[in-house]
Amino acid sequence: MQVAKPVGRNAPAIKYDILSALTVHALSGDKHRQRSILRIIALITTRYNWRNNELSIGREEIARLWSVNERTVKREMAKLRSMGWIAVKRPAARGRVAVYELDLKQVMLDTSDIWPTIGSDFQARMSDDPEPDTNIVPFKVKPAPFEPSDEGVWTQVQAILHRRDPELWASWFQHLTEADRAGGVVTLMAPSRFMADYIAQKWSARLLAAYGRVDPSVRRLRFEAAE
């Protein structure tokens, strides 16, 4: 499943598809899910920059939009981060609010169970690769298969990462090993310092979100190099 970037001539349709999936996913759940999804839809429709994938908003403003207190905002945003739907792109600084980014592909993966409810055309559209905007044919590399060796936490995390993006997993995540997990902190070992630093900077939020689905007690990741 691919999610095209919601820009260009097909942008309105892609945005409607994403919002439709979120809405129907909410209505298929209990009142708690409905409230959570309604809150993220409110952020998307009022403050989200689709082109840059940026949500620039402070906790106080979120509380005002949601008609809640800031403690509820903190708890709800932490929940969305643990789901892998949202990540901090740039933390808040003096005189500047935090900037978040949305993982639209993870959102669509998590709502895929309701695609048939919307319609067979929607399911087919979401399941197909988007047509490229140019006449250049991309070269696709067959992703490496994932072969679980046990049912441990790290194996389950790896399975989530592979299902989310097989190509990315094959390039980066499959080379990691879990060296230690204690006190809510996980130490991951990479083959080189470059790989450890790059994954820490670029993909730590996705890794932490995957851990959150298996072991919610994990709150922080450390990256070390085997060299």
N, C-alpha and C positions, 0 to 999 in steps of 0.2 A: 504494500500500500504506500502510495506517494501522496503528499499534500503539496500542491503547487503553491508558490508564494502568492498571496492575494494582492497582486499588483497587475497592471496592464489591462487589456481589454476584457479579460475574463474575471477581473477582480470582484465586481459585485456578486457574481454567481458563486464564487468561492467563499466569500464572506457569508452569504446566505446559507450555504451548505454547512459551514462550521457552526453558525448560530442555530441552525435547524437541528443539527446533531446534539448540541448542548441542551437545547430546549426539550426535545423528546426524551433524551437521557434523564433529564431532571424529572419529567412527568412520570417516568417509569419507576421512580424510586419513592422513598418515604419523604416525609416533610423535611427531614434534616438534609437529605440530598437536594431537594428542591430549593431550599433556602441557600445552600452553598453555591449551587449552579446559578441561581438568580443573582447572587452577589458578584460572581465573576463575569456574568453577562453584563451587569451594570458597569463594571470597570472597562470591559471591551468597548461597549457602545458609547461611553462618555469620554474616555481618556486614552484609549489604545491607538498607537500609531502603527497601522498595518504595514506600511512600506518599510519602516525601520525596525519593526518588531520591538517597540519600546512602549512601556507603560510608566510614565513619569508622574508620580503621585506620592504625596506624603500620607502618613498614617492618620493625621488629623482630618485630611480631606476624605480619605476612604471612610472614616467613621461617620462623617457627615452624609456621604452618599448612601451608606448602608443604614443610617439611623441607629447606630450602635455606639458603644464606647470604644476607646482605643485598645483596651484589653482584649475585647472580642476580635478586633482587627488583627492584633498580633497573633492570636490563636488561629484565626481563619487563614491568614497568610502562611503561617507555618504548616498548616494542613495542606494547602495548595502546593507548597514547595516539596513536601514529603511525597505527594502524588506525582511529582515530576511535571506538573502543569505550568509552573511558574518558577523563575529563578532570578536572583539578583544580578543584574547586568552591571550596575555601578551603585555602590553603597551610598547612603546619604552622607553628606558632608556639610560643613558650616554654610548656611545660606542656600543649600541645594538639596532637594528631595531625592530619595532613592529612585533608581531607574530599574524596572523589571523587564524581563522578556518572557514571552509565552512559548511553550513547546507545543505547537499546534499539531504536530504529528502524534505526540503522546496523547493529546486530548482526543484526537480522532480514533486512535487505537482503543482508548478506554471507553469510547461510546459506540464501538463497532457492533455491539450486540443489538442495538436498536435500529441499525440501518435498514433491515427488512421492514420494520414498522413504517418507516418513512416511504418506502417504495422500492420496487425492483430496479427502477432507473437510477435511483440514488445509490443503491448498493453497488450497481455495476459501475457507476461513475467514480465512486470512492475506491473501488477495488482495482481499477485500471490505472496504469501509469499516465500522467498528464502528457499531452502533446507538447513537444518542444516549441518554443517561440521562434526558432530558427530552423533552417534546413540542414543543420549539422547533426549527424547521427552520433549520439554519444557511445563511447566504447564502454560496455558493461563487463565488469569482472565478476565471475561467478563467486559468490561468497563462500567462505569455508563453512563446513557443517559444524554444528555444535554437538558434541558427544559427551553427555554428563557421565561423570565417574562415580558420583554418589548423590545423596539427597541433602548434603550439608548446606549451610547458609550461603557460602561463597558460590557453590554450584548453582543454587537457585538465583542468585544475583546475576551470575553469568548468563543464565538462561533468559532472564528478563532483558538484559542488554542485547543479547543476540536476536531475540524476537523483535526488539525495538528497531534495530538497525544492523543487519548482518554484516554489511560492508564496513561500518565503523568498528564493530566488534572485531572483525578479522584484522583490521589495521592496527588497533590499539588495545582494546580491552582483553583480548585472549592472551596477551603477553604478560598480563599482571598475575600476581599470586598474592593470596592473603597471608601475611606473615604473622599477624596478631590481631585479636579482637577482645577487648576488655574495657570495662568502665565506660562504655559508650563510644570508645575510640577504636577505629580500625586502621591498622598499618598495612598498606599495600606495597608490594615490591615490584619494581619495573626493571627490565634488563639494563637500562642505561639512565644516566642522570637527565639527559635530554628528554627521554620519554616520560620520566617521572615528573619533571617540571612542566612539560607540555600538557599532560593529562590533568595535573593539578590545577593548571590555569584555565584549561579549556573545558574539561569534562567532569570536574569534581561534583558539580551540582547534579548531573545525570547519574553518576555513580551513587551519590548519597540518596537520591530519590529511589533508586533500585533497591538499596539496602533497606530503606524505610518500608518498602512493601514486604520484606521478608522478616526483618528484625528492627522494629521501631525504636529499640533502645539505642541504636547506632546514631550518634549525633555529630560525629566529626571524623574526617579521614586524614590520614597522614600518608605521604608518598615518599618512599625511599628507593635508592638505586642499588642494584646488586653489585655494580662495579665498585 
